[in-house]
Amino acid sequence: MTENCYLSNTLHRCTGDGTRELNSRVKIVVFAHKRPVERLCLDIEDVTLYEMSDVQPLSPQLRLVQASPPLTPVSAAVVSTVVAIWGPDLFTTAAGRRLVHVIAADGPIAAAERIAMGLLDEDRHDARWHRTVDALKALVALHPTVFLRSASIALQRFTGGPNSEL
């Protein structure tokens, strides 16, 4: 059964509840965001392939959109989690659009870290926000080797861990 979904002021045809379409739309917004693509190093395998090239006149962001590489499994889980909680409100409410902007600007994994650590000032009265924080905290706990990776590497330098320069 097909239903109409309003996404970012545009009428789209969605199948079922539109989850797959919303996941794809968030992914496109992430890829197209005008920030260096290196921010997505934890979210896409070999993200450097999409850097500036003399051969292709496209920006790295447009190359990402055109190629549409898959997100890493953990990054895809972040997007799916947010879509499951917010649904079409990601694109139709101010709070949802702010959340999509944070995910696009930082990349899904870095955004999930910020949200899980409580580093975003959002509407604390919105039940969806509380579910989002709790769900992302659970993802961080399930994937400690992916999340907070740069903090872990920095700490290892000072504690004599595997990547220590001591």
TAGIUR-V682972 format. One record per backbone hydrogen bond with DSSP energy under -1.0 kcal/mol. NH is the residue of the N-H (numbers start at 0). CO is the residue of the C=O. If there is no record, write none. Layout:
nh=NH co=CO
nh=NH co=CO
This chain:
nh=2 co=13
nh=4 co=11
nh=6 co=9
nh=9 co=6
nh=11 co=4
nh=13 co=2
nh=15 co=0
nh=17 co=14
nh=21 co=17
nh=22 co=18
nh=23 co=19
nh=24 co=20
nh=25 co=21
nh=26 co=22
nh=27 co=23
nh=28 co=24
nh=29 co=25
nh=30 co=26
nh=31 co=27
nh=32 co=28
nh=34 co=32
nh=38 co=35
nh=39 co=36
nh=40 co=37
nh=42 co=39
nh=43 co=39
nh=48 co=45
nh=49 co=46
nh=50 co=47
nh=62 co=58
nh=63 co=59
nh=64 co=60
nh=65 co=61
nh=66 co=62
nh=67 co=63
nh=71 co=42
nh=75 co=71
nh=76 co=72
nh=77 co=73
nh=78 co=74
nh=79 co=75
nh=80 co=76
nh=81 co=77
nh=82 co=78
nh=83 co=79
nh=84 co=80
nh=85 co=81
nh=86 co=82
nh=88 co=85
nh=89 co=86
nh=90 co=87
nh=92 co=88
nh=96 co=92
nh=97 co=93
nh=98 co=94
nh=99 co=95
nh=100 co=96
nh=101 co=97
nh=102 co=98
nh=103 co=99
nh=104 co=100
nh=105 co=101
nh=106 co=102
nh=110 co=106
nh=111 co=107
nh=112 co=108
nh=113 co=109
nh=114 co=110
nh=115 co=111
nh=116 co=112
nh=117 co=114
nh=118 co=113
nh=121 co=119
nh=125 co=122
nh=129 co=125
nh=130 co=126
nh=131 co=127
nh=132 co=128
nh=133 co=129
nh=134 co=130
nh=135 co=131
nh=136 co=132
nh=137 co=133
nh=138 co=134
nh=139 co=135
nh=140 co=136
nh=141 co=137
nh=142 co=138
nh=145 co=142
nh=146 co=142
nh=151 co=147
nh=152 co=148
nh=153 co=149
nh=154 co=150
nh=155 co=151
nh=156 co=152
nh=158 co=154
nh=159 co=155
nh=160 co=155
nh=163 co=160
